[in-house]
Amino acid sequence: MSARQLEGVRGRWAPCFVGHVGGEEESLERFIFHEGELLHAFPDLRMAIEESVVSGTKIWARLHITGTHCAHL
């Protein structure tokens, strides 16, 4: 996902989105903010879903993430 694509998340993801980062829940707006910080620090960030499991309304995913650290995070 690029910085430009990040803004498009609002239109594609459900407004009731709840993310879980470091054991903490975060809203869609907070997720977009954190992803923006990550993309700033790792401008060539690439994420690939290695495995995912869906159960009811929940999904779990194992990601493979690579990128060059270029700014403070």
Secondary structure as GFF3:
##gff-version 3
##sequence-region A 1 73
A	DSSP	alpha_helix	3	12	.	.	.	ID=ss1
A	DSSP	beta_strand	18	21	.	.	.	ID=ss2
A	DSSP	beta_strand	24	27	.	.	.	ID=ss3
A	DSSP	alpha_helix	28	41	.	.	.	ID=ss4
A	DSSP	beta_strand	46	55	.	.	.	ID=ss5
A	DSSP	beta_strand	58	66	.	.	.	ID=ss6
###
